[in-house]
Amino acid sequence: MTNYYQDFLRRRAFAFLESAKSDFTRESYDLVLFHVEQFIQLYLKYLLFRKIGDFPKTHSLIHLIKYVMKIYGEDPLKKFYDENLEILYLLEEAYITSRYLPRQYDREIAERILNFSEKILEVLKWLEKH
């Protein structure tokens, strides 16, 4: 069951990333941010689950990243976190507003968030190997 759940989290994370890319081509920019947030959230939970068999029951990217740093060590995530804290807060906001408030984002911010998703993916894949 453990491997199944672990694989499920990883597969679902990548499905959200693919959805974000599709959203961009359909010009659903608010969904780009939501799906990128979901991608990162599930990938972080996957990393935690694979290392310790569980993860905190939170939707906060900030808290999840801090927990991943605690479990995996700070390199290279700490530098990435420090350099991108504002984007992480924006993604948390996008998650909350997508569920509770009407909020729209434009093409430029959606494109930046997609680029950000590729950068964080590199960091998270590095952690996965170590």
C-alpha positions in Angstrom: 0.0 0.0 0.0 2.9 2.4 0.8 4.4 2.2 -2.7 0.9 2.6 -4.2 0.2 5.8 -2.3 3.6 7.1 -2.9 3.3 6.5 -6.7 -0.2 8.0 -6.6 1.1 11.3 -5.1 3.8 11.5 -7.7 1.6 10.7 -10.7 -1.1 13.1 -9.5 1.5 15.8 -9.1 2.7 15.5 -12.7 -1.0 15.3 -13.9 -1.5 18.7 -12.3 1.6 20.1 -14.0 0.3 18.8 -17.3 -3.1 20.4 -16.6 -1.4 23.7 -15.9 0.3 23.6 -19.3 -3.0 22.8 -21.0 -4.7 25.6 -19.1 -2.2 28.0 -20.4 -2.9 27.1 -24.1 -6.6 27.4 -23.3 -6.0 30.8 -21.7 -7.3 29.7 -18.4 -4.6 31.6 -16.5 -6.2 31.4 -13.1 -6.2 27.6 -13.4 -2.5 27.6 -14.3 -1.7 29.0 -10.9 -4.0 26.6 -9.1 -2.7 23.6 -10.9 1.0 24.6 -10.4 0.3 25.0 -6.7 -1.3 21.6 -6.6 1.6 20.1 -8.5 4.1 21.5 -6.0 2.0 20.6 -3.0 1.6 17.0 -4.0 5.2 16.6 -5.1 6.3 17.9 -1.6 3.9 15.5 0.1 5.3 12.7 -2.1 8.8 13.5 -1.1 7.9 13.5 2.6 5.8 10.3 2.3 8.6 8.4 0.6 11.1 9.4 3.3 9.0 9.2 6.5 5.8 7.5 5.5 3.6 10.5 6.1 3.2 14.2 5.6 1.7 17.2 7.5 -2.0 17.6 6.8 -1.6 21.2 5.4 -2.1 22.9 2.1 0.5 25.5 2.8 3.5 25.3 0.4 5.5 27.3 2.9 5.0 24.9 5.7 5.5 21.9 3.4 8.8 23.3 2.1 10.1 24.0 5.6 9.2 20.4 6.6 11.0 19.0 3.5 14.1 21.1 4.4 13.9 19.7 7.9 13.8 16.1 6.6 16.0 16.3 3.5 18.4 19.0 4.6 18.4 22.6 3.4 20.5 22.2 0.2 19.5 23.2 -2.5 15.9 23.9 -1.4 16.7 26.7 1.1 18.4 28.9 -1.5 15.5 28.3 -3.9 13.0 29.1 -1.1 14.7 32.3 -0.1 14.9 33.5 -3.7 11.2 32.6 -4.5 9.3 33.3 -1.3 7.0 35.8 -2.9 6.0 33.4 -5.7 5.3 30.7 -3.1 3.0 33.1 -1.2 1.3 34.0 -4.5 0.7 30.4 -5.2 -0.8 29.9 -1.7 -3.0 32.8 -2.4 -4.0 31.4 -5.8 -5.0 28.1 -4.1 -7.2 29.8 -1.5 -8.8 32.3 -3.9 -9.6 29.6 -6.4 -11.7 27.9 -3.9 -13.3 30.8 -2.1 -13.0 34.1 -4.1 -13.3 35.2 -7.7 -9.7 36.1 -8.7 -8.2 36.2 -12.2 -4.6 36.2 -13.4 -3.3 37.4 -16.7 -1.1 35.7 -19.3 2.1 37.2 -18.1 1.9 35.9 -14.5 0.7 32.5 -15.7 3.7 32.3 -18.0 6.0 33.2 -15.1 4.4 30.7 -12.9 4.9 27.9 -15.5 8.5 28.9 -15.8 8.8 28.7 -12.0 7.2 25.3 -12.0 10.1 24.0 -14.2 12.7 25.5 -11.9 11.2 24.0 -8.8 10.8 20.7 -10.6 14.6 20.6 -11.0 15.1 21.1 -7.3 12.5 18.6 -6.2 13.8 16.0 -8.6 17.3 16.5 -7.2 15.9 15.9 -3.7 14.2 12.8 -4.9 17.5 11.3 -6.0 19.2 12.1 -2.7 
